[in-house]
């Protein structure tokens, strides 16, 4: 984490449950502590968005330090619900939707009912970082 900070990284995003389950990841709290000790900000997510409560609980005392909790809405996920959003908020954490422009409509249709929630839009293709510019309207 110290090396990552020295290379310019400022945020560590942790999968806080074992992959695809609601079982708290044993490494969650120690890794959050190491990231924070190195000067990084921290956030968390679970591969199954229905595990949001277990995912935040897995962060223990570090939940108050989370910049956000990402609800992962992609192929194979249950659909996003307003209860997930409000549940994350009620635990004092900022909800963020993680999805992709091709995946969202497959799971969620053309709904705009979550337009009030920040979006982390995945881009999984190769990037030419020196020439890359954000396209916030894509």
N, C-alpha and C positions, 0 to 999 in steps of 0.2 A: 504494500500500500504506500509505503514511503517512496519507493521508486516510481510508482504511478503518479504520485503527487509531483515529484520532481520533473516528470515528463509533461506536466501540464494538465493532467486529469484533475477534476474537481468534484466529481460525483461518482459514487459507487452505488449500483442498483443490485440488490440482493434478492435471489429467489429464497423466500423465507420458509417455504415448506418443501418437503421432499417432492421431486418432480411429479406433477400431475395429481398429487394427493393433498390432503389437509393435515398431514403429519408434520409437526414443526421440525424444521431442519436443525440438527444438533449444532451445526456450525454458525447458525444465524447470529446469535448474540456475540460470540467471540469475534466474528468477522466484522460486525458493525463497530465494535470497540476498536479494533485495529484500524479500520478506515477512519474513524473519528480521530483517533490518536495521531494519524498521519496528516490530519487537516482536511480530509475529504468531507463533503456533505454526503448524506446517505438517503436512500429510498429503497422501497421493497415492492415485490409483486409475488403472485403465485400463478403457476401455469393454469390452474383451474380457478376462474374468477369467483366461483361459488365458495372458495376457501378463503375469502378475504378476511373473515374474522379470525380464523386460525393463523393466517399469514401475519396479521398485525400483532396478534398475541405472541407469536413466536419471536418478535423483536423485543419483547419484555420492556425493560426500563428505557430502551432506546426508541420506543414508539414516539415519544415526544420530540425526537430529533429528526424524524422522517420528513423529508421535503415533500414527499407524496407517496401514495400507494397506488400502483398501476393495476387496473382491472384488465386482464389479458383476454381480449375478445378476438379469437381467430378460429380457423377451421378446427372442429373438434371440441370447441368450448360451448358451454351453455350460453344462451343469450344474456346480454346485460339487462339488469332490472334497476328501477329507481330505488328499490330497497337496498341494493348493493351500494349505490352512490350515497344514500343517506346514512347507511350503516357505517361506512368508512368515515364520513363527516362526523357522525356522533361519537366516534372514537378519537376525535380530535386530529384526524389526518386528512390531508388534501387528496381527494380522488383524482386520478388521471385515467383516461381510457387509452389502452395500448391496442392498436389494430392496424389494419392496412386497407388502403382504398379498394383493393380487390376482395378482401375478406369481409369487411363490414356489411355490404349489402347482402351477402349470402346468409349471414346470421340475423341481421337486423332489418333487412328490407331498406326502405327509403325513409325510415323514421328520422325525425330531427329533434325528438324529445330529449336528447342528451346534448344538445348544442351548447348548454351552459357548462359543460365539463371539458376541461383541457384535454386535448388529443395529442398523443405521442404516436405519430404515424410511422409505421415500420417501412424501412427501405432495405431490402435484403440483397439487392444486386451489388455488384462490385462498384466501388466509388473511386474516382480519381480525386483524392482529397485536395491536392493543390489547386484544382480548378473548380471544385464543387461550390455551389452557392445554394442556399436554402430556397425552396419554392413553397412559400407558405400558402399559396392559393391552389396548389395541386389537389 
